[in-house]
């Protein structure tokens, strides 16, 4: 009697019954069940940016698998794309140590219920979208139980704690990276990682229309314009807005007719920004906006902003920028003292370019004097602004990879692996 292999393997398999999920079918003589062309995907996004990534990925997967089923955790965008959201993404959107501790019992209950429901649903692939504190633990638990797992959006292993890459590999069968410098880091730790491009690079045109953006915001079409973005969280605004707005006031004193546009990420941020603006000699040329950060960047001649993803958006909008940031002094000393940061550059445009194309003024250097001096250069040296444009376009092209379609292709390979030797 043939037990499906050599004697030892046959003994291990003897008496074991494999229950075929309803979305799978057995192919005669195949040792494992093979998914039919209507696979099941679980996606888990914990914030608005992840919800958008998930919606794009669902659309791209539907193009490959028209009858596919999608479920998990997401928001309005994923629901509109066809995902059955068992929990809303807002239930995971908890920021700050105190907030996390207060919500920890609820989050632990949610995680336990969610991962068991995922296992019972028998998906072909689990796709954790960002939210590493939640997703990586769920991914590892599911991977240990035979579920194929993908982590979409790599944590910043290029900036600090590179050894996290190896631990991420214990959770994810494949990591989908937004930046080209990330897969080589994972390769050093024998982790399968793919560069899929950045969806923002697909969305933003190569030549953004400044005139249309100014018209949409009700700004003068000809006046010099500065966009100021001191962060999208209340803590960032508290640390950065005083220096940013004083710098903006100094620039306005040197640039006649300067328009200043300040996008607020939400209602709470708007109130915090409004209070800070009131102390800095505001007049009618200061415009506080509800959202519309991208329009503000495109409408501007220069951008003063906090370090973070917004710097990438400013680069894709082709606008010269000055980047500032401060963290709590004790946190800064700990991070520096332990050598956790492994980079010389912090702003994404500088990291991608491999050179300083945007001034970075961090911690003690983030002062009104230094910020305003750096911003004024962009208004006084048009040749320096012109020299940035080919660099911006080159980097934009590198990131423009039709990210959702590329991510879907990488996920699809886990559902239907290519035969050995296939090209």
C-alpha positions in Angstrom: 0.0 0.0 0.0 1.3 3.5 -0.9 1.0 5.9 2.0 1.9 8.9 -0.1 5.7 8.8 0.3 8.5 7.0 2.0 7.7 4.9 5.1 8.5 7.6 7.7 6.4 10.1 5.8 3.6 7.6 5.4 3.5 6.9 9.1 3.2 10.7 9.8 0.3 11.0 7.3 -1.5 7.8 8.3 -4.9 8.5 9.9 -4.6 12.3 9.3 -7.7 13.7 7.6 -7.4 17.0 5.8 -10.6 19.0 5.8 -10.9 20.8 2.5 -12.3 24.4 3.0 -15.4 25.2 0.9 -13.4 27.5 -1.3 -10.9 24.8 -2.3 -11.1 21.7 -4.5 -8.9 18.6 -4.6 -7.0 17.8 -7.8 -6.5 14.1 -8.3 -3.1 12.8 -7.1 -2.2 16.3 -5.7 -0.8 16.0 -2.2 -2.5 19.2 -1.0 -5.8 21.0 -1.8 -5.5 23.6 -4.5 -7.5 26.8 -4.4 -10.1 27.3 -7.1 -10.1 30.7 -8.9 -12.3 32.3 -6.2 -9.9 32.6 -3.3 -10.6 34.2 0.1 -8.6 37.2 1.4 -8.5 38.7 4.9 -7.3 42.3 5.1 -6.7 44.2 8.2 -6.1 48.0 8.2 -6.0 50.1 11.4 -6.1 53.6 10.1 -7.3 55.8 7.2 -4.1 55.4 5.1 -4.3 51.6 5.5 -8.0 51.7 4.6 -7.0 53.4 1.3 -4.3 50.9 0.6 -6.6 48.0 1.3 -9.3 49.4 -1.1 -6.8 49.7 -3.9 -5.5 46.2 -3.3 -9.0 44.7 -3.2 -9.8 46.4 -6.6 -6.6 44.9 -8.1 -7.2 41.5 -6.7 -10.8 41.5 -8.0 -9.3 42.2 -11.5 -7.4 38.9 -11.1 -10.0 37.0 -9.2 -13.5 38.4 -10.0 -15.3 36.0 -7.6 -12.9 36.4 -4.7 -14.2 37.0 -1.2 -12.8 39.7 1.1 -13.3 40.2 4.8 -11.5 41.6 7.8 -11.0 44.9 9.5 -11.2 48.2 7.5 -13.0 51.4 7.0 -15.3 53.1 4.5 -13.0 52.7 1.5 -12.5 49.0 2.0 -16.2 48.5 2.5 -17.0 50.4 -0.7 -14.4 48.2 -2.5 -16.3 45.0 -1.4 -14.8 44.0 1.9 -17.0 42.5 4.6 -15.6 44.3 7.6 -16.1 42.3 10.8 -14.7 45.2 12.8 -14.1 48.9 11.9 -10.6 50.2 11.5 -11.3 52.9 14.1 -11.4 50.2 16.7 -7.6 49.8 16.3 -6.7 53.5 15.9 -5.3 54.1 19.4 -2.3 56.4 19.8 0.0 57.0 22.7 1.0 54.9 25.7 -1.7 56.0 28.0 -4.4 55.4 25.4 -3.1 52.0 24.5 -3.0 50.9 28.2 -6.5 52.2 28.7 -7.8 50.2 25.7 -5.6 47.2 26.1 -8.2 44.8 27.5 -10.6 45.6 24.7 -7.8 45.3 22.1 -6.8 41.9 23.4 -10.4 40.6 23.3 -10.7 41.9 19.8 -7.5 40.3 18.7 -8.5 37.0 20.2 -11.9 37.0 18.6 -10.6 38.2 15.3 -7.8 35.8 14.7 -10.0 32.8 15.6 -12.7 34.0 13.2 -10.0 34.4 10.5 -8.8 30.8 11.2 -12.4 29.5 11.0 -13.1 31.3 7.8 -10.1 29.5 6.2 -8.7 32.3 4.0 -6.1 31.7 1.3 -4.0 34.7 2.5 -4.1 37.1 5.4 -2.9 40.6 4.5 -2.0 42.9 7.4 -1.8 46.5 6.2 0.6 48.6 8.3 -0.6 48.7 12.0 2.4 46.5 13.0 1.6 46.4 16.7 -1.6 44.6 15.9 -1.0 42.9 12.6 2.4 41.2 13.2 1.2 39.3 16.2 -1.9 38.1 14.4 0.1 37.2 11.4 2.6 35.1 13.4 -0.3 33.3 15.2 -2.0 32.5 11.9 1.3 31.5 10.1 2.0 29.0 12.9 -1.4 27.5 12.0 -0.7 27.2 8.3 -2.3 30.4 7.0 -0.2 32.2 4.4 0.5 35.8 5.6 1.5 39.1 3.9 2.5 42.3 5.6 1.8 45.3 3.5 3.9 48.4 4.3 7.2 47.7 6.0 8.0 49.4 9.3 11.0 51.7 8.9 13.7 49.1 9.3 15.9 51.3 7.1 15.9 54.0 9.8 16.1 52.1 13.1 16.2 48.7 14.7 17.1 46.8 11.5 16.9 43.5 13.4 13.1 43.8 13.4 13.3 42.6 9.8 14.1 39.0 11.0 11.2 39.1 13.5 8.8 40.4 10.8 9.9 37.4 8.7 8.6 35.1 11.5 5.2 36.7 11.0 4.9 37.3 7.3 5.5 34.9 4.4 6.0 38.0 2.3 6.5 41.7 3.0 5.3 44.3 0.5 7.5 47.4 0.6 6.7 50.9 -0.6 10.3 51.9 -1.0 13.2 50.4 -3.1 15.8 50.5 -0.3 13.7 48.1 1.9 13.9 44.6 0.2 17.7 44.5 0.4 17.5 44.9 4.1 15.1 42.0 4.4 17.3 39.9 2.1 20.1 40.2 4.7 17.8 38.5 7.1 16.5 35.8 4.6 13.0 37.4 4.4 11.0 37.5 1.2 10.2 41.1 0.5 9.0 42.8 -2.7 9.1 46.5 -3.7 5.7 47.3 -5.1 5.9 51.1 -5.3 4.0 53.8 -3.5 0.3 54.4 -4.2 0.8 58.1 -3.6 3.2 58.2 -6.6 0.5 56.7 -8.8 -2.1 59.3 -7.6 -0.1 62.5 -7.9 0.5 63.7 -11.5 4.1 64.3 -12.6 3.3 68.0 -13.2 0.9 69.1 -10.5 -1.3 72.1 -11.5 -0.5 75.0 -9.2 -3.0 77.4 -10.8 -5.9 75.0 -10.3 -4.9 74.3 -6.7 -4.8 78.1 -5.9 -8.1 78.6 -7.5 -9.7 75.7 -5.6 -8.4 77.2 -2.3 -9.4 80.8 -3.2 -5.8 82.1 -3.2 -4.3 84.8 -5.2 -3.0 83.3 -8.5 0.2 85.4 -8.4 1.2 86.0 -4.8 4.1 84.0 -3.3 2.7 81.2 -1.1 4.1 79.2 1.8 2.4 76.0 3.1 3.0 75.3 6.8 2.3 71.8 8.2 3.4 71.3 11.8 2.1 67.8 12.1 -1.2 65.9 12.1 -1.2 65.0 15.8 -1.8 67.3 18.8 1.5 66.4 20.4 3.4 67.4 17.2 1.5 70.6 16.9 2.3 71.5 20.5 6.0 70.9 20.0 6.4 72.3 16.5 3.7 75.0 15.8 5.3 77.8 17.9 8.6 77.6 16.0 6.9 77.0 12.7 4.6 79.9 12.9 7.2 82.3 14.2 9.4 81.2 11.3 6.4 81.8 8.9 6.0 85.3 10.4 9.6 86.1 9.8 9.4 84.9 6.2 6.3 87.0 5.7 8.3 90.1 6.9 10.9 89.4 4.1 8.6 88.3 1.3 6.0 91.0 0.4 2.4 89.7 -0.1 3.2 86.2 1.1 0.2 84.0 1.5 0.4 81.3 4.2 -1.8 78.2 4.0 -2.1 75.9 7.0 -4.0 72.6 6.5 -5.6 71.1 9.7 -5.9 67.2 9.7 -9.1 67.2 11.8 -11.3 69.4 14.0 -9.1 68.9 17.1 -6.0 69.9 15.1 -7.8 72.9 13.7 -8.5 74.2 17.2 -4.9 73.7 18.4 -3.6 75.4 15.3 -6.0 78.3 15.6 -4.9 78.9 19.1 -1.2 78.9 18.1 -1.8 81.1 15.0 -3.5 83.8 17.2 -0.2 84.5 18.9 1.8 85.2 15.8 0.5 88.4 14.3 -2.1 86.8 11.9 -3.6 88.8 9.1 -5.8 88.0 6.1 -2.9 86.4 4.3 -2.9 83.4 6.8 -5.4 80.7 5.7 -6.4 77.9 8.0 -7.8 75.0 6.0 -9.9 72.0 6.8 -7.8 69.2 5.4 -6.7 69.6 1.8 -3.0 69.3 2.6 -2.1 68.1 -0.9 -3.9 71.1 -2.5 -2.0 73.4 -0.1 1.3 71.8 -1.1 0.6 72.1 -4.8 -0.6 75.7 -4.4 2.6 76.7 -2.6 6.0 77.9 -3.7 7.6 76.3 -0.7 6.6 74.0 2.2 7.6 74.1 5.8 6.6 70.8 7.4 7.1 68.1 10.0 9.2 65.1 9.2 7.1 62.1 8.2 5.1 60.9 5.2 4.1 64.4 4.4 7.7 65.0 3.1 7.2 62.3 0.5 3.9 64.0 -0.6 5.6 67.4 -0.9 8.4 65.8 -3.0 5.8 64.2 -5.3 4.0 67.6 -5.5 7.4 68.9 -6.8 7.7 71.6 -4.1 10.9 72.7 -2.3 10.6 72.1 1.4 12.2 72.6 4.8 11.8 69.8 7.3 11.7 70.3 11.0 11.0 68.0 13.9 11.3 67.7 17.7 10.6 64.9 20.1 10.6 64.9 23.9 14.1 65.7 25.1 14.3 62.5 27.2 13.1 60.3 24.4 15.7 61.9 22.1 18.5 61.3 24.6 17.5 57.7 25.0 17.3 57.0 21.2 20.6 58.7 20.5 22.3 57.1 23.6 21.3 53.6 22.7 22.2 54.1 19.0 18.8 53.0 17.8 18.8 55.4 14.8 21.0 54.1 12.0 20.6 56.9 9.4 22.2 60.2 8.7 19.1 61.5 7.0 15.5 61.5 8.3 13.3 63.0 5.6 12.1 60.5 3.0 13.1 62.7 0.0 16.7 62.8 1.3 16.8 59.1 2.0 15.5 58.2 -1.4 17.8 60.7 -3.2 20.8 59.7 -1.1 21.7 63.4 -0.7 20.4 66.4 1.1 17.8 67.9 -1.2 15.7 69.3 1.6 17.1 71.0 4.7 16.5 69.0 7.9 16.4 70.9 11.1 15.9 68.5 14.0 15.6 68.9 17.7 17.8 71.8 18.9 18.2 73.1 15.3 14.5 73.4 14.9 14.3 77.1 15.7 12.5 80.0 14.1 15.8 81.6 13.1 17.1 78.5 11.3 13.7 77.5 9.8 13.0 80.9 8.4 16.5 81.2 6.9 16.1 77.9 5.1 12.6 78.7 3.8 13.8 82.1 2.5 16.4 80.5 0.4 13.7 78.8 -1.7 12.0 82.2 -2.4 15.3 84.0 -3.2 17.1 81.3 -5.3 14.8 80.2 -8.1 17.7 78.4 -9.8 18.0 76.1 -6.7 14.3 75.3 -7.0 14.7 74.5 -10.7 17.6 72.2 -9.9 15.3 70.1 -7.7 12.8 69.3 -10.5 14.7 66.6 -12.4 15.6 64.9 -9.1 12.0 65.0 -8.0 10.8 63.5 -11.3 13.4 60.7 -11.2 12.3 59.7 -7.7 8.7 60.0 -8.6 9.3 57.6 -11.5 11.0 55.1 -9.3 8.1 55.0 -6.9 5.4 54.9 -9.6 5.0 51.2 -10.1 1.2 50.8 -10.2 1.4 49.8 -6.5 -2.0 48.2 -6.1 -1.5 46.0 -9.2 2.1 45.1 -8.1 0.9 44.2 -4.6 -1.9 42.1 -6.0 0.5 40.2 -8.2 2.8 39.5 -5.2 -0.2 38.2 -3.2 -1.5 36.1 -6.1 1.8 34.2 -6.2 1.0 32.9 -2.7 -2.4 31.7 -3.9 -1.1 30.1 -7.1 2.6 29.6 -6.8 4.5 29.4 -10.1 5.7 25.9 -11.0 9.3 25.2 -10.3 11.4 26.3 -13.2 8.6 28.4 -14.7 9.5 31.8 -16.1 
